[in-house]
Amino acid sequence: MPGTINASRRHFLETAAMTAAASYFGTLASATTRTELHPLARATAWLNSQPLTDSDLQGKVVLIEFWTYSCINWRRQLPFVRAWADKYKDGLLVIGVHSPEFSFEKNIDNIRWAAKDMRVDYPIAVDNDHAIWRGFNNEYWPALYFADVKGKIRHQQFGEGEYQQSEKAIQKLLAEAGAAGSRNELVSVDPSGAEAQADWKHLGSGENYLGYERTENFALRAARDKPRVYSAPKHLDLNYWGLSGDWTMGKEAILLNQPGGRIVYRFHSRDLHLVMATAPSASFVRFRVSIDGLPPGNAHGVDVDEEGNGTIKEPRMYQLLRQPGPIADRQFEIEFLDPGAEAFSLTFG
């Protein structure tokens, strides 16, 4: 995902965050092109709210959050945004702009399910055409835009992190607006599961897509848009991957045609996540995960048990591994017991 914080892009985002920090006590020249919130009028639908217009936003401090529900970087930011929305609800209006990355994220029922499951209670502007995204000249998931009561963008944050700085920006804008309690202590959150913060110190693997348009380090010869029976390579270098079984590699994702197919990946991180869905012909797909050829045991993620068993039901990100340590180069493998599995991207933390 553009804007994700991983081994190859983290430095860029830290630079972007520092640039945004310069706007803390004043508006950056680059932000002058984003002084209004009118692009929100381009939403294709609204959830948790009636459509919000410029007049509805007048006089309010507004936090615009760009997100897409399968994004691990957004999931790790969410606890903080959720806490801000609750603590400052008397003066702050949080609006989540859901700009999809994958095709299944354009389905309004999927967005509605995700918002309920992930406890996104604030207004959501559905941006299926990325019209709001373009209106803000946005490039990242997640991205935060902080607007004052006049609708001027006064602060920006691209990617994860800088939570204290972002909350202080909210407090500053609320203080300018005369809101009570704007200088209280900062929120304290204790995220768990997929929302827990990444182990950046030991992160040696960056996000990788599995569709042919954006994949990297595929160790086999790919057949585009047609079935092929693959044999997994005997050896994988770090951050390389392969397939075993009857798969079709599409532009966006890979599709398993027959049961027993496997994905293998050499990685270095505490957490491993896989964005998955089922084909229309399958209501669910069972799978089994292993690490270095063994069941994960206490290294299992929230979506599998100690034996590595799990089931794809909803199209979403699945947390498959969370290792207690030590973190080293390891071999991940997932075997699908039923046909119809779709896999989109791997992320790490």
Secondary structure, 3 states (H helix, E strand, C coil): CCCCCCCCCHHHHHHHHHHHHCCCCCCCHHHHHHCCCHHHHHCCEEECCCCCCHHHHCCCEEEEEEECCCCHHHHHHHHHHHHHHHHCCCCEEEEEEECCCCHHHHCHHHHHHHHHHCCCCCCEEECCCCHHHHHCCCCCCCEEEEECCCCCEEEEEECCCCHHHHHHHHHHHHHHCCCCCCCCCCCCCCCCHHHCCCCHHHCCCCCEECCCCCECCECCCCCECCEEEECCCCCCCCCCEEEEEEEEECCCCEEECCCCCEEEEEECCCEEEEEEEECCCCCCEEEEEEECCECCHHHECCCCCCCCEEEECCCEEEEEEECCCCCCCEEEEEEECCCCEEEEEEEEC
